[in-house]
Amino acid sequence: MSETPQIPTLQTQRLILRAFRAQDFPAFEEMCADEELMRYVGGRMDRVDAWRRMAAYAGQWALRGYGSFALEETASGTFVGYCGIYDPAGWPEREIHWGLRRRYLGQGFITEAARQVRDYAYVTLGFETITSCIVMENTPSIAVAKRLGAVLDRTVDFRGRPMGVYRHLSPQALRTGGRA
């Protein structure tokens, strides 16, 4: 039997990307209860479903060897959201996914975290490609993907809605300044 992988801690200028902790749950639950924040990722959740989602994000590390990080603001030590590699059964492709508590929106935290996760996927895990799968109505997330250099690769059906599969720049393209 293989051991559960150690979840790394990564850092950006303003964030610590770390393993989820039980004490993150009240803030995570608050996010999941917010209809506006959750409208593109399955809708508002009650306490039980929020716990299941957080546990699934944390548990993917044991099943895949990579997963989602809790985002902690360095200055305050506050849980602000999540970002990581999402790869559940039946998903179009491995993706960088993210979510942020309402009061932290619009401050560049997700772009900062997603850039770090992309670098981790390429440099540490050796991925050659990664995507972000975004419901086409979710223009703020599409803007983040585009800021990171991702382009629309294709669309797929997600629960009756079109979802864009945005392909991030490859490791080679990043090394050559965005040129393939």
N, C-alpha and C positions, 0 to 999 in steps of 0.2 A: 504494500500500500504506500502510495506517495504521500509526502508531507504537504500540508497546506502551505502555499508560498507566503513568504514575508511580504507584507504590503509596504512598499516604500513610502517615504515622506519626501515630497518635492517642494521646492520653494520658488516663488517669483518675487518681484519687488514688493508686492503688497499682500500676498497670499501664502498660506501653507496648505498644500494638498496632502491629505493624510487619510488614514483609515477612518471609517465611521466609528463613532462611539455612541453608547446608549444615551448619553446626555445630549446628543445632537437631536434626539427624537422630538422634543417639543417644538423646536424651530422647523424641523422637517415636516412634522405634522401640520404646522401652520401653513407652510407652502402648499401642501397637498390639499388643504381645505379651501384654498383660494381659487374660486372658479375661474377667474380671469387668468391666473398663472397656469392653470392646468388644462385650459381649453384645447390645447393642441396635443396633449399627451395623455388622452384618455378621460379627461374630466376630473372634477372634484372628487376627493376620496375621504372616506371616514377614517377614524383612528386605526381600525384594524387593517384596512387596505394600505394606509400610509406606512404602517409598520411592516407589512409584507413587502412593499416596494423598497423600503430602506434595507430590509434584510436581503432582498434579491440583489440589490446593488452591491452590498457588502459580500454576499455569498458567491458572486460571480468570480471573485478572486480565487476561491477554492476550486471552482470548476474549470476555469479557463486560464488561470495564471495572470490575469489582468482584470481590471474592473473600474469601478467608479471611485473617485476620491471625494471626501468631504472637503469643502473649501472653508478655511478659517482665515479671517482677516488678521493679519499679523499685528497690526496696531492695537486691536481690541481683544483678540482671542475669541471673537464671535463667529459662530457658524453662519455663513452667508449663503451657502448653496452647495451644489455638487457639479463635478465635471469628470469625465473619464471615458473609458472605452466600454461601450455597450455592445453586447453580442449575444442576445438570447436566441434560443432555438426558433427557427422560422424567420429571422430578421433578414433583410436584403443583403447586408454586409456588415462587417465590423464598423462601428462608427464612433466618432467623438460626440458625446451628448452632454447636455448641460441644463442646469436649472438654477435659478437665483431667487432668493427672498425678495419680496416687493421693494423694500426700502433700499436695496443695493443695486437696483436696475439702473442702467444708463451711466455707470461709472467706469466701464471698461473691464470689470472683473472677469467676465466670461471670456472676452478676447484674450486676456492675459493668461487665464487658466487653460483655455483650449490650445493656445500656442505651446504651452509647457507640456500638455498631454500629447499633442502631436509629435513634439520632439522626443518624448519618452517612448512613444510607439515606434518611431523610426530608429532612434539611436540605441535604446536599451532592448526593445523587443524584436528589432530587426524587421518590422513590417515594411513592405514595399509600397503599400497604398492604404488609405483609410478614407472614410466618407463621413458625412453628417447627413442623416435622414430627417428631413424637415417637411412637415405639412405645408403645402404651398401657400396657405393663407398666413403663415407665421412669418411675416415680413421682418420683425426684429431679429429672429434667429437666422434667417436668410442673410441679413445684413452682416451678422457676425461671421458666418461662413465665408462670405465674399471678402470681408476684411482680412481673413486669413488666406485668401487666394483661392478658395474652393470655387469650382464651377459646376453648374448643373450637368450631370452625366446622363440621367434618365429619370423618369417618374414611374412610380409603382402605386398600387392601390393600398391604402391604409384605412381599414374600417370604412370603406365607401368614400374616402377622400383621397385626392391625389397627394402623394408625398414625393418630394424631390430628393434624389440621391445626389448630394453635392460631393464631388471628389476633391479632396485636398491636394495641394501640390505634392508631388512625389519627393522622396529624399534627394534624388538627382536634380529636380527642378529647384529645390531650395538651395542646393549647393551652387547652382549656376545662376542664381538670381531670378528664378521664375521661368527660365527657358528650359524646354524639354531637351 
